[in-house]
């Protein structure tokens, strides 16, 4: 997920566009969070879902898969490491995979396909958003029980 508001915010000081910078800052948090998108989409359509916004870690990958994503795309941490070299990128990927394996162990998921069956407790702004939109979050919290 690219935040075009963030792009404008960081780009405009170099070009002198204060208005675009102001708008970029004002709309910084605009958009639908990935977790909300996954829950809404998975209950609306029966298509494979790809989680791509804000995925930064193995834990984020596990959460996305637990919220019914078929795939998770992780870009920023890989690109940040790729500029350092292939060895660093391979090490980063190994760490992400190991983190995902650890999270799976902690939630009792032997296979990736077990993650969507594990209980997920949705809290905070995400829970408020989804509750306001009429989604039953107990359905996620009581999975596998």
MIPA-399691 format. One record per atom (N, C-alpha, C, O): atom name; residue in three letters; x, y, z; residue number from 1. Coordinates in Angstrom, 3 decimals, always signed. Example, Ala and Ser with C-alpha at 12.3 -4.5 7.8 and 13.67 -1.06 7.14 Angstrom:
2
- N	ala	+13.190	-5.690	+7.800	1
- CA	ala	+12.300	-4.500	+7.800	1
- C	ala	+13.200	-3.300	+7.800	1
- O	ala	+14.236	-3.319	+8.465	1
- N	ser	+12.850	-2.250	+7.080	2
- CA	ser	+13.670	-1.060	+7.140	2
- C	ser	+12.900	+0.030	+7.870	2
- O	ser	+13.409	+1.138	+8.039	2
***
This chain:
145
- N	unk	+0.753	-1.179	+0.000	1
- CA	unk	+0.000	+0.000	+0.000	1
- C	unk	+0.807	+1.263	+0.000	1
- O	unk	+1.477	+1.596	+0.978	1
- N	unk	+0.738	+1.956	-1.093	2
- CA	unk	+1.380	+3.261	-1.192	2
- C	unk	+0.398	+4.325	-0.738	2
- O	unk	-0.733	+4.387	-1.219	2
- N	unk	+0.837	+5.156	+0.185	3
- CA	unk	+0.033	+6.292	+0.604	3
- C	unk	+0.415	+7.476	-0.277	3
- O	unk	+1.475	+8.074	-0.096	3
- N	unk	-0.447	+7.807	-1.223	4
- CA	unk	-0.125	+8.909	-2.113	4
- C	unk	-0.148	+10.246	-1.375	4
- O	unk	+0.487	+11.210	-1.805	4
- N	unk	-0.877	+10.300	-0.272	5
- CA	unk	-0.822	+11.497	+0.567	5
- C	unk	+0.574	+11.653	+1.143	5
- O	unk	+1.108	+12.762	+1.195	5
- N	unk	+1.170	+10.545	+1.577	6
- CA	unk	+2.532	+10.595	+2.114	6
- C	unk	+3.524	+10.962	+1.022	6
- O	unk	+4.467	+11.715	+1.269	6
- N	unk	+3.322	+10.439	-0.179	7
- CA	unk	+4.203	+10.777	-1.303	7
- C	unk	+4.180	+12.281	-1.531	7
- O	unk	+5.232	+12.906	-1.666	7
- N	unk	+2.986	+12.864	-1.577	8
- CA	unk	+2.871	+14.310	-1.788	8
- C	unk	+3.503	+15.092	-0.638	8
- O	unk	+4.161	+16.110	-0.853	8
- N	unk	+3.296	+14.607	+0.570	9
- CA	unk	+3.835	+15.294	+1.742	9
- C	unk	+5.357	+15.380	+1.662	9
- O	unk	+5.937	+16.432	+1.931	9
- N	unk	+5.998	+14.284	+1.296	10
- CA	unk	+7.463	+14.264	+1.255	10
- C	unk	+8.032	+14.878	-0.019	10
- O	unk	+9.150	+15.395	-0.013	10
- N	unk	+7.278	+14.825	-1.105	11
- CA	unk	+7.764	+15.331	-2.384	11
- C	unk	+7.685	+16.849	-2.467	11
- O	unk	+8.586	+17.484	-3.015	11
- N	unk	+6.641	+17.427	-1.943	12
- CA	unk	+6.369	+18.838	-2.164	12
- C	unk	+7.359	+19.825	-1.539	12
- O	unk	+7.569	+20.886	-2.126	12
- N	unk	+7.984	+19.545	-0.385	13
- CA	unk	+8.969	+20.514	+0.109	13
- C	unk	+10.099	+20.751	-0.893	13
- O	unk	+10.694	+21.828	-0.922	13
- N	unk	+10.389	+19.749	-1.707	14
- CA	unk	+11.454	+19.868	-2.704	14
- C	unk	+11.009	+20.699	-3.894	14
- O	unk	+11.835	+21.319	-4.565	14
- N	unk	+9.703	+20.715	-4.160	15
- CA	unk	+9.196	+21.448	-5.314	15
- C	unk	+8.500	+22.746	-4.923	15
- O	unk	+8.046	+23.499	-5.784	15
- N	unk	+8.419	+23.000	-3.628	16
- CA	unk	+7.821	+24.247	-3.161	16
- C	unk	+6.305	+24.261	-3.161	16
- O	unk	+5.710	+25.336	-3.093	16
- N	unk	+5.666	+23.117	-3.233	17
- CA	unk	+4.204	+23.052	-3.274	17
- C	unk	+3.612	+22.901	-1.890	17
- O	unk	+3.277	+21.793	-1.473	17
- N	unk	+3.478	+24.015	-1.167	18
- CA	unk	+2.971	+23.955	+0.205	18
- C	unk	+1.540	+23.444	+0.277	18
- O	unk	+1.172	+22.768	+1.238	18
- N	unk	+0.730	+23.757	-0.728	19
- CA	unk	-0.657	+23.301	-0.723	19
- C	unk	-0.715	+21.781	-0.773	19
- O	unk	-1.448	+21.158	-0.006	19
- N	unk	+0.062	+21.181	-1.680	20
- CA	unk	+0.079	+19.722	-1.787	20
- C	unk	+0.617	+19.088	-0.509	20
- O	unk	+0.144	+18.030	-0.092	20
- N	unk	+1.589	+19.720	+0.103	21
- CA	unk	+2.137	+19.206	+1.360	21
- C	unk	+1.063	+19.252	+2.453	21
- O	unk	+0.919	+18.307	+3.229	21
- N	unk	+0.319	+20.347	+2.508	22
- CA	unk	-0.763	+20.488	+3.483	22
- C	unk	-1.819	+19.407	+3.263	22
- O	unk	-2.268	+18.769	+4.214	22
- N	unk	-2.212	+19.205	+2.006	23
- CA	unk	-3.218	+18.189	+1.690	23
- C	unk	-2.685	+16.800	+2.026	23
- O	unk	-3.412	+15.969	+2.569	23
- N	unk	-1.428	+16.550	+1.706	24
- CA	unk	-0.817	+15.262	+2.032	24
- C	unk	-0.863	+14.973	+3.516	24
- O	unk	-1.157	+13.851	+3.929	24
- N	unk	-0.573	+15.986	+4.321	25
- CA	unk	-0.611	+15.810	+5.777	25
- C	unk	-2.051	+15.626	+6.264	25
- O	unk	-2.318	+14.793	+7.130	25
- N	unk	-2.973	+16.408	+5.701	26
- CA	unk	-4.375	+16.332	+6.126	26
- C	unk	-4.992	+14.970	+5.806	26
- O	unk	-5.841	+14.483	+6.552	26
- N	unk	-4.571	+14.361	+4.709	27
- CA	unk	-5.156	+13.086	+4.280	27
- C	unk	-4.251	+11.895	+4.577	27
- O	unk	-4.436	+10.813	+4.019	27
- N	unk	-3.278	+12.094	+5.452	28
- CA	unk	-2.276	+11.067	+5.764	28
- C	unk	-2.910	+9.715	+6.084	28
- O	unk	-2.453	+8.690	+5.577	28
- N	unk	-3.944	+9.691	+6.908	29
- CA	unk	-4.560	+8.440	+7.351	29
- C	unk	-5.799	+8.055	+6.545	29
- O	unk	-6.567	+7.190	+6.966	29
- N	unk	-5.996	+8.685	+5.400	30
- CA	unk	-7.164	+8.396	+4.586	30
- C	unk	-7.044	+6.996	+3.997	30
- O	unk	-5.964	+6.574	+3.584	30
- N	unk	-8.145	+6.296	+3.963	31
- CA	unk	-8.152	+4.976	+3.346	31
- C	unk	-8.737	+3.937	+4.276	31
- O	unk	-9.055	+4.216	+5.432	31
- N	unk	-8.869	+2.749	+3.757	32
- CA	unk	-9.426	+1.643	+4.529	32
- C	unk	-8.270	+0.757	+4.974	32
- O	unk	-7.516	+0.269	+4.133	32
- N	unk	-8.115	+0.539	+6.278	33
- CA	unk	-7.021	-0.303	+6.768	33
- C	unk	-7.115	-1.731	+6.221	33
- O	unk	-8.203	-2.230	+5.935	33
- N	unk	-5.969	-2.366	+6.084	34
- CA	unk	-5.910	-3.716	+5.516	34
- C	unk	-6.793	-4.699	+6.270	34
- O	unk	-7.527	-5.466	+5.647	34
- N	unk	-6.736	-4.691	+7.595	35
- CA	unk	-7.540	-5.640	+8.381	35
- C	unk	-9.028	-5.451	+8.103	35
- O	unk	-9.762	-6.427	+7.953	35
- N	unk	-9.468	-4.216	+8.035	36
- CA	unk	-10.875	-3.921	+7.741	36
- C	unk	-11.223	-4.416	+6.336	36
- O	unk	-12.257	-5.051	+6.130	36
- N	unk	-10.354	-4.118	+5.383	37
- CA	unk	-10.596	-4.548	+4.000	37
- C	unk	-10.729	-6.056	+3.896	37
- O	unk	-11.606	-6.562	+3.197	37
- N	unk	-9.853	-6.776	+4.597	38
- CA	unk	-9.887	-8.241	+4.536	38
- C	unk	-11.184	-8.796	+5.110	38
- O	unk	-11.803	-9.680	+4.517	38
- N	unk	-11.591	-8.281	+6.256	39
- CA	unk	-12.825	-8.777	+6.873	39
- C	unk	-14.033	-8.426	+6.011	39
- O	unk	-14.891	-9.274	+5.764	39
- N	unk	-14.101	-7.185	+5.558	40
- CA	unk	-15.244	-6.789	+4.726	40
- C	unk	-15.284	-7.591	+3.428	40
- O	unk	-16.332	-8.114	+3.050	40
- N	unk	-14.154	-7.687	+2.754	41
- CA	unk	-14.126	-8.380	+1.460	41
- C	unk	-14.396	-9.874	+1.608	41
- O	unk	-15.112	-10.460	+0.795	41
- N	unk	-13.826	-10.494	+2.643	42
- CA	unk	-14.004	-11.944	+2.798	42
- C	unk	-15.450	-12.311	+3.121	42
- O	unk	-15.875	-13.436	+2.860	42
- N	unk	-16.201	-11.379	+3.682	43
- CA	unk	-17.603	-11.650	+3.984	43
- C	unk	-18.534	-11.200	+2.858	43
- O	unk	-19.746	-11.408	+2.918	43
- N	unk	-17.952	-10.586	+1.839	44
- CA	unk	-18.760	-10.051	+0.752	44
- C	unk	-18.579	-10.824	-0.548	44
- O	unk	-19.552	-11.089	-1.255	44
- N	unk	-17.338	-11.187	-0.865	45
- CA	unk	-17.048	-11.891	-2.116	45
- C	unk	-16.343	-13.207	-1.819	45
- O	unk	-15.711	-13.362	-0.775	45
- N	unk	-16.453	-14.126	-2.721	46
- CA	unk	-15.781	-15.422	-2.575	46
- C	unk	-14.660	-15.512	-3.609	46
- O	unk	-14.681	-16.364	-4.497	46
- N	unk	-13.698	-14.630	-3.477	47
- CA	unk	-12.535	-14.589	-4.360	47
- C	unk	-11.272	-14.650	-3.515	47
- O	unk	-11.307	-14.296	-2.336	47
- N	unk	-10.157	-15.092	-4.088	48
- CA	unk	-8.894	-15.023	-3.346	48
- C	unk	-8.562	-13.564	-3.035	48
- O	unk	-8.711	-12.691	-3.891	48
- N	unk	-8.116	-13.309	-1.820	49
- CA	unk	-7.782	-11.949	-1.394	49
- C	unk	-6.279	-11.845	-1.159	49
- O	unk	-5.668	-12.741	-0.577	49
- N	unk	-5.693	-10.744	-1.617	50
- CA	unk	-4.269	-10.499	-1.411	50
- C	unk	-4.125	-9.312	-0.473	50
- O	unk	-4.577	-8.209	-0.780	50
- N	unk	-3.492	-9.545	+0.677	51
- CA	unk	-3.231	-8.463	+1.632	51
- C	unk	-1.932	-7.790	+1.219	51
- O	unk	-0.900	-8.448	+1.089	51
- N	unk	-1.983	-6.479	+1.014	52
- CA	unk	-0.772	-5.812	+0.535	52
- C	unk	-0.437	-4.518	+1.251	52
- O	unk	+0.677	-4.020	+1.090	52
- N	unk	-1.316	-3.962	+2.010	53
- CA	unk	-1.029	-2.680	+2.644	53
- C	unk	-0.553	-2.838	+4.069	53
- O	unk	-1.219	-3.488	+4.875	53
- N	unk	+0.573	-2.262	+4.389	54
- CA	unk	+1.054	-2.252	+5.764	54
- C	unk	+1.627	-3.563	+6.262	54
- O	unk	+1.846	-3.715	+7.463	54
- N	unk	+1.873	-4.502	+5.386	55
- CA	unk	+2.467	-5.779	+5.794	55
- C	unk	+3.974	-5.561	+5.924	55
- O	unk	+4.658	-5.296	+4.936	55
- N	unk	+4.486	-5.675	+7.154	56
- CA	unk	+5.899	-5.364	+7.411	56
- C	unk	+6.659	-6.491	+8.103	56
- O	unk	+7.881	-6.418	+8.235	56
- N	unk	+5.951	-7.540	+8.551	57
- CA	unk	+6.611	-8.565	+9.366	57
- C	unk	+5.937	-9.919	+9.181	57
- O	unk	+4.873	-10.024	+8.571	57
- N	unk	+6.574	-10.947	+9.719	58
- CA	unk	+5.971	-12.273	+9.720	58
- C	unk	+4.684	-12.297	+10.518	58
- O	unk	+3.746	-13.018	+10.179	58
- N	unk	+4.641	-11.508	+11.579	59
- CA	unk	+3.422	-11.404	+12.385	59
- C	unk	+2.296	-10.783	+11.564	59
- O	unk	+1.155	-11.242	+11.625	59
- N	unk	+2.611	-9.744	+10.799	60
- CA	unk	+1.603	-9.124	+9.930	60
- C	unk	+1.091	-10.116	+8.888	60
- O	unk	-0.100	-10.140	+8.576	60
- N	unk	+1.998	-10.934	+8.351	61
- CA	unk	+1.594	-11.947	+7.373	61
- C	unk	+0.621	-12.927	+8.026	61
- O	unk	-0.419	-13.250	+7.452	61
- N	unk	+0.959	-13.397	+9.225	62
- CA	unk	+0.087	-14.338	+9.941	62
- C	unk	-1.281	-13.723	+10.207	62
- O	unk	-2.304	-14.383	+10.029	62
- N	unk	-1.304	-12.467	+10.630	63
- CA	unk	-2.581	-11.800	+10.893	63
- C	unk	-3.422	-11.707	+9.624	63
- O	unk	-4.625	-11.968	+9.649	63
- N	unk	-2.784	-11.333	+8.512	64
- CA	unk	-3.511	-11.210	+7.248	64
- C	unk	-4.093	-12.554	+6.824	64
- O	unk	-5.243	-12.630	+6.393	64
- N	unk	-3.298	-13.609	+6.947	65
- CA	unk	-3.777	-14.942	+6.578	65
- C	unk	-4.888	-15.402	+7.522	65
- O	unk	-5.828	-16.073	+7.095	65
- N	unk	-4.783	-15.048	+8.792	66
- CA	unk	-5.831	-15.389	+9.760	66
- C	unk	-7.131	-14.643	+9.462	66
- O	unk	-8.214	-15.102	+9.826	66
- N	unk	-7.019	-13.497	+8.802	67
- CA	unk	-8.208	-12.720	+8.425	67
- C	unk	-8.668	-13.053	+7.006	67
- O	unk	-9.328	-12.248	+6.348	67
- N	unk	-8.310	-14.245	+6.551	68
- CA	unk	-8.799	-14.817	+5.295	68
- C	unk	-8.110	-14.342	+4.027	68
- O	unk	-8.649	-14.536	+2.938	68
- N	unk	-6.937	-13.726	+4.129	69
- CA	unk	-6.177	-13.435	+2.916	69
- C	unk	-5.646	-14.753	+2.362	69
- O	unk	-5.264	-15.644	+3.120	69
- N	unk	-5.624	-14.868	+1.052	70
- CA	unk	-5.038	-16.043	+0.405	70
- C	unk	-3.528	-15.886	+0.295	70
- O	unk	-2.780	-16.862	+0.347	70
- N	unk	-3.098	-14.645	+0.143	71
- CA	unk	-1.683	-14.297	+0.013	71
- C	unk	-1.427	-12.992	+0.749	71
- O	unk	-2.338	-12.196	+0.974	71
- N	unk	-0.165	-12.790	+1.120	72
- CA	unk	+0.231	-11.506	+1.699	72
- C	unk	+1.454	-11.008	+0.943	72
- O	unk	+2.402	-11.759	+0.713	72
- N	unk	+1.425	-9.759	+0.567	73
- CA	unk	+2.521	-9.137	-0.171	73
- C	unk	+3.288	-8.224	+0.774	73
- O	unk	+2.706	-7.376	+1.450	73
- N	unk	+4.602	-8.411	+0.808	74
- CA	unk	+5.437	-7.592	+1.684	74
- C	unk	+6.518	-6.947	+0.827	74
- O	unk	+7.313	-7.646	+0.197	74
- N	unk	+6.551	-5.623	+0.799	75
- CA	unk	+7.460	-4.929	-0.105	75
- C	unk	+8.485	-4.073	+0.633	75
- O	unk	+9.689	-4.269	+0.467	75
- N	unk	+8.022	-3.129	+1.444	76
- CA	unk	+8.934	-2.147	+2.038	76
- C	unk	+10.140	-2.770	+2.743	76
- O	unk	+11.267	-2.365	+2.457	76
- N	unk	+9.961	-3.733	+3.647	77
- CA	unk	+11.134	-4.291	+4.329	77
- C	unk	+12.100	-4.995	+3.379	77
- O	unk	+13.308	-5.010	+3.619	77
- N	unk	+11.577	-5.572	+2.311	78
- CA	unk	+12.434	-6.260	+1.348	78
- C	unk	+13.217	-5.241	+0.522	78
- O	unk	+14.417	-5.409	+0.309	78
- N	unk	+12.552	-4.196	+0.061	79
- CA	unk	+13.251	-3.167	-0.716	79
- C	unk	+14.314	-2.464	+0.119	79
- O	unk	+15.403	-2.169	-0.373	79
- N	unk	+13.996	-2.196	+1.380	80
- CA	unk	+14.977	-1.548	+2.256	80
- C	unk	+16.228	-2.400	+2.405	80
- O	unk	+17.334	-1.871	+2.515	80
- N	unk	+16.059	-3.709	+2.409	81
- CA	unk	+17.185	-4.619	+2.554	81
- C	unk	+17.860	-4.875	+1.210	81
- O	unk	+19.076	-5.058	+1.157	81
- N	unk	+17.094	-4.891	+0.134	82
- CA	unk	+17.633	-5.202	-1.193	82
- C	unk	+18.710	-4.217	-1.622	82
- O	unk	+19.650	-4.596	-2.322	82
- N	unk	+18.588	-2.970	-1.216	83
- CA	unk	+19.612	-1.989	-1.593	83
- C	unk	+20.953	-2.282	-0.924	83
- O	unk	+21.991	-1.785	-1.360	83
- N	unk	+20.927	-3.080	+0.124	84
- CA	unk	+22.160	-3.451	+0.823	84
- C	unk	+22.835	-4.654	+0.174	84
- O	unk	+24.050	-4.821	+0.281	84
- N	unk	+22.041	-5.500	-0.506	85
- CA	unk	+22.625	-6.643	-1.187	85
- C	unk	+21.797	-7.903	-1.064	85
- O	unk	+20.847	-7.974	-0.284	85
- N	unk	+22.180	-8.903	-1.857	86
- CA	unk	+21.446	-10.170	-1.912	86
- C	unk	+21.525	-10.928	-0.595	86
- O	unk	+20.530	-11.501	-0.151	86
- N	unk	+22.687	-10.938	+0.029	87
- CA	unk	+22.857	-11.681	+1.280	87
- C	unk	+21.942	-11.122	+2.367	87
- O	unk	+21.300	-11.877	+3.097	87
- N	unk	+21.889	-9.798	+2.468	88
- CA	unk	+21.036	-9.148	+3.459	88
- C	unk	+19.557	-9.414	+3.176	88
- O	unk	+18.761	-9.596	+4.098	88
- N	unk	+19.202	-9.435	+1.894	89
- CA	unk	+17.815	-9.705	+1.513	89
- C	unk	+17.432	-11.137	+1.863	89
- O	unk	+16.345	-11.389	+2.382	89
- N	unk	+18.332	-12.068	+1.576	90
- CA	unk	+18.075	-13.469	+1.916	90
- C	unk	+17.929	-13.637	+3.431	90
- O	unk	+17.069	-14.385	+3.897	90
- N	unk	+18.765	-12.942	+4.187	91
- CA	unk	+18.685	-13.010	+5.651	91
- C	unk	+17.358	-12.431	+6.145	91
- O	unk	+16.732	-12.990	+7.046	91
- N	unk	+16.930	-11.314	+5.559	92
- CA	unk	+15.659	-10.695	+5.939	92
- C	unk	+14.495	-11.644	+5.662	92
- O	unk	+13.603	-11.800	+6.496	92
- N	unk	+14.507	-12.274	+4.493	93
- CA	unk	+13.443	-13.220	+4.152	93
- C	unk	+13.437	-14.406	+5.109	93
- O	unk	+12.372	-14.870	+5.517	93
- N	unk	+14.614	-14.897	+5.467	94
- CA	unk	+14.708	-16.004	+6.430	94
- C	unk	+14.117	-15.604	+7.774	94
- O	unk	+13.411	-16.389	+8.407	94
- N	unk	+14.408	-14.379	+8.209	95
- CA	unk	+13.859	-13.885	+9.483	95
- C	unk	+12.335	-13.776	+9.419	95
- O	unk	+11.646	-14.148	+10.368	95
- N	unk	+11.809	-13.268	+8.304	96
- CA	unk	+10.356	-13.150	+8.141	96
- C	unk	+9.688	-14.523	+8.184	96
- O	unk	+8.651	-14.697	+8.825	96
- N	unk	+10.284	-15.487	+7.503	97
- CA	unk	+9.729	-16.848	+7.490	97
- C	unk	+9.771	-17.450	+8.884	97
- O	unk	+8.807	-18.075	+9.325	97
- N	unk	+10.888	-17.263	+9.579	98
- CA	unk	+11.015	-17.814	+10.935	98
- C	unk	+10.022	-17.155	+11.891	98
- O	unk	+9.443	-17.823	+12.748	98
- N	unk	+9.827	-15.843	+11.742	99
- CA	unk	+8.835	-15.145	+12.571	99
- C	unk	+7.437	-15.697	+12.304	99
- O	unk	+6.677	-15.934	+13.242	99
- N	unk	+7.093	-15.903	+11.034	100
- CA	unk	+5.793	-16.475	+10.678	100
- C	unk	+5.638	-17.861	+11.300	100
- O	unk	+4.581	-18.181	+11.843	100
- N	unk	+6.676	-18.680	+11.226	101
- CA	unk	+6.620	-20.024	+11.823	101
- C	unk	+6.398	-19.950	+13.330	101
- O	unk	+5.629	-20.733	+13.887	101
- N	unk	+7.070	-19.011	+13.989	102
- CA	unk	+6.910	-18.855	+15.436	102
- C	unk	+5.495	-18.439	+15.801	102
- O	unk	+4.917	-18.969	+16.749	102
- N	unk	+4.935	-17.498	+15.060	103
- CA	unk	+3.558	-17.066	+15.318	103
- C	unk	+2.605	-18.239	+15.101	103
- O	unk	+1.676	-18.442	+15.883	103
- N	unk	+2.832	-18.996	+14.056	104
- CA	unk	+1.979	-20.160	+13.797	104
- C	unk	+2.048	-21.141	+14.959	104
- O	unk	+1.021	-21.675	+15.377	104
- N	unk	+3.243	-21.385	+15.484	105
- CA	unk	+3.393	-22.273	+16.637	105
- C	unk	+2.610	-21.729	+17.832	105
- O	unk	+1.906	-22.472	+18.515	105
- N	unk	+2.741	-20.434	+18.074	106
- CA	unk	+2.091	-19.819	+19.235	106
- C	unk	+0.566	-19.892	+19.176	106
- O	unk	-0.093	-19.969	+20.213	106
- N	unk	+0.004	-19.867	+17.968	107
- CA	unk	-1.461	-19.928	+17.845	107
- C	unk	-1.957	-21.339	+17.537	107
- O	unk	-3.155	-21.549	+17.351	107
- N	unk	-1.044	-22.300	+17.483	108
- CA	unk	-1.432	-23.690	+17.263	108
- C	unk	-1.758	-24.045	+15.824	108
- O	unk	-2.510	-24.985	+15.565	108
- N	unk	-1.193	-23.296	+14.887	109
- CA	unk	-1.424	-23.572	+13.465	109
- C	unk	-0.255	-24.385	+12.917	109
- O	unk	+0.867	-23.886	+12.828	109
- N	unk	-0.519	-25.628	+12.554	110
- CA	unk	+0.539	-26.473	+11.997	110
- C	unk	+0.849	-26.100	+10.550	110
- O	unk	+1.990	-26.203	+10.102	110
- N	unk	-0.183	-25.666	+9.825	111
- CA	unk	-0.030	-25.315	+8.417	111
- C	unk	-0.597	-23.910	+8.197	111
- O	unk	-1.409	-23.419	+8.981	111
- N	unk	-0.150	-23.283	+7.117	112
- CA	unk	-0.682	-21.963	+6.739	112
- C	unk	-2.209	-22.021	+6.658	112
- O	unk	-2.897	-21.094	+7.086	112
- N	unk	-2.727	-23.112	+6.110	113
- CA	unk	-4.183	-23.234	+5.937	113
- C	unk	-4.933	-23.320	+7.262	113
- O	unk	-6.159	-23.215	+7.283	113
- N	unk	-4.205	-23.510	+8.377	114
- CA	unk	-4.849	-23.515	+9.698	114
- C	unk	-5.085	-22.099	+10.229	114
- O	unk	-5.935	-21.901	+11.097	114
- N	unk	-4.349	-21.123	+9.723	115
- CA	unk	-4.458	-19.759	+10.262	115
- C	unk	-5.872	-19.180	+10.174	115
- O	unk	-6.320	-18.560	+11.138	115
- N	unk	-6.596	-19.353	+9.062	116
- CA	unk	-7.958	-18.802	+9.014	116
- C	unk	-8.941	-19.479	+9.968	116
- O	unk	-10.080	-19.034	+10.104	116
- N	unk	-8.506	-20.548	+10.624	117
- CA	unk	-9.374	-21.254	+11.576	117
- C	unk	-9.053	-20.873	+13.019	117
- O	unk	-9.754	-21.293	+13.940	117
- N	unk	-7.999	-20.082	+13.224	118
- CA	unk	-7.594	-19.718	+14.583	118
- C	unk	-8.403	-18.525	+15.083	118
- O	unk	-8.822	-17.685	+14.287	118
- N	unk	-8.626	-18.445	+16.391	119
- CA	unk	-9.350	-17.295	+16.942	119
- C	unk	-8.574	-15.994	+16.729	119
- O	unk	-7.353	-15.952	+16.876	119
- N	unk	-9.297	-14.950	+16.385	120
- CA	unk	-8.715	-13.619	+16.209	120
- C	unk	-9.572	-12.636	+16.996	120
- O	unk	-10.774	-12.522	+16.755	120
- N	unk	-8.959	-11.931	+17.927	121
- CA	unk	-9.673	-10.911	+18.696	121
- C	unk	-9.347	-9.557	+18.072	121
- O	unk	-8.200	-9.109	+18.096	121
- N	unk	-10.353	-8.924	+17.523	122
- CA	unk	-10.193	-7.626	+16.873	122
- C	unk	-10.531	-6.551	+17.895	122
- O	unk	-11.601	-6.581	+18.503	122
- N	unk	-9.615	-5.593	+18.087	123
- CA	unk	-9.801	-4.550	+19.098	123
- C	unk	-9.566	-3.162	+18.498	123
- O	unk	-9.269	-3.019	+17.311	123
- N	unk	-9.705	-2.160	+19.340	124
- CA	unk	-9.346	-0.787	+18.979	124
- C	unk	-10.182	-0.190	+17.866	124
- O	unk	-11.365	-0.496	+17.716	124
- N	unk	-9.533	+0.679	+17.081	125
- CA	unk	-10.223	+1.384	+15.998	125
- C	unk	-10.760	+0.426	+14.945	125
- O	unk	-11.804	+0.670	+14.341	125
- N	unk	-10.030	-0.673	+14.730	126
- CA	unk	-10.498	-1.662	+13.752	126
- C	unk	-11.828	-2.258	+14.202	126
- O	unk	-12.754	-2.394	+13.403	126
- N	unk	-11.920	-2.610	+15.473	127
- CA	unk	-13.170	-3.164	+16.013	127
- C	unk	-14.292	-2.128	+15.943	127
- O	unk	-15.421	-2.456	+15.577	127
- N	unk	-13.983	-0.891	+16.290	128
- CA	unk	-14.998	+0.167	+16.230	128
- C	unk	-15.523	+0.326	+14.806	128
- O	unk	-16.731	+0.410	+14.586	128
- N	unk	-14.618	+0.365	+13.858	129
- CA	unk	-14.981	+0.531	+12.449	129
- C	unk	-15.898	-0.604	+12.007	129
- O	unk	-16.977	-0.372	+11.463	129
- N	unk	-15.449	-1.844	+12.253	130
- CA	unk	-16.203	-3.004	+11.781	130
- C	unk	-17.551	-3.150	+12.490	130
- O	unk	-18.539	-3.548	+11.871	130
- N	unk	-17.594	-2.834	+13.772	131
- CA	unk	-18.854	-2.886	+14.513	131
- C	unk	-19.832	-1.851	+13.949	131
- O	unk	-21.016	-2.138	+13.776	131
- N	unk	-19.330	-0.655	+13.667	132
- CA	unk	-20.180	+0.390	+13.091	132
- C	unk	-20.719	-0.025	+11.724	132
- O	unk	-21.807	+0.394	+11.329	132
- N	unk	-19.963	-0.840	+11.010	133
- CA	unk	-20.388	-1.307	+9.693	133
- C	unk	-21.250	-2.569	+9.769	133
- O	unk	-21.699	-3.084	+8.745	133
- N	unk	-21.480	-3.071	+11.009	134
- CA	unk	-22.393	-4.191	+11.197	134
- C	unk	-21.772	-5.579	+11.135	134
- O	unk	-22.487	-6.565	+10.956	134
- N	unk	-20.461	-5.674	+11.279	135
- CA	unk	-19.805	-6.982	+11.223	135
- C	unk	-19.744	-7.612	+12.608	135
- O	unk	-19.495	-6.930	+13.602	135
- N	unk	-19.977	-8.926	+12.663	136
- CA	unk	-19.958	-9.682	+13.910	136
- C	unk	-18.532	-10.154	+14.185	136
- O	unk	-18.058	-11.099	+13.555	136
- N	unk	-17.853	-9.506	+15.115	137
- CA	unk	-16.462	-9.839	+15.410	137
- C	unk	-16.329	-11.044	+16.326	137
- O	unk	-15.254	-11.637	+16.408	137
- N	unk	-17.405	-11.418	+17.018	138
- CA	unk	-17.359	-12.626	+17.853	138
- C	unk	-17.137	-13.863	+16.994	138
- O	unk	-16.566	-14.853	+17.450	138
- N	unk	-17.584	-13.798	+15.774	139
- CA	unk	-17.385	-14.900	+14.832	139
- C	unk	-15.887	-15.211	+14.690	139
- O	unk	-15.500	-16.374	+14.573	139
- N	unk	-15.058	-14.177	+14.700	140
- CA	unk	-13.606	-14.359	+14.590	140
- C	unk	-12.998	-14.786	+15.920	140
- O	unk	-12.102	-15.629	+15.960	140
- N	unk	-13.483	-14.206	+16.996	141
- CA	unk	-12.919	-14.491	+18.322	141
- C	unk	-13.206	-15.915	+18.780	141
- O	unk	-12.444	-16.485	+19.560	141
- N	unk	-14.300	-16.490	+18.298	142
- CA	unk	-14.703	-17.827	+18.763	142
- C	unk	-14.359	-18.938	+17.771	142
- O	unk	-14.773	-20.082	+17.959	142
- N	unk	-13.615	-18.617	+16.729	143
- CA	unk	-13.233	-19.656	+15.764	143
- C	unk	-12.385	-20.720	+16.447	143
- O	unk	-11.567	-20.413	+17.315	143
- N	unk	-12.582	-21.945	+16.058	144
- CA	unk	-11.777	-23.040	+16.588	144
- C	unk	-12.110	-23.429	+18.012	144
- O	unk	-11.477	-24.323	+18.573	144
- N	unk	-13.098	-22.766	+18.608	145
- CA	unk	-13.438	-23.058	+20.014	145
- C	unk	-14.399	-24.215	+20.112	145
- O	unk	-14.794	-24.599	+21.214	145
***
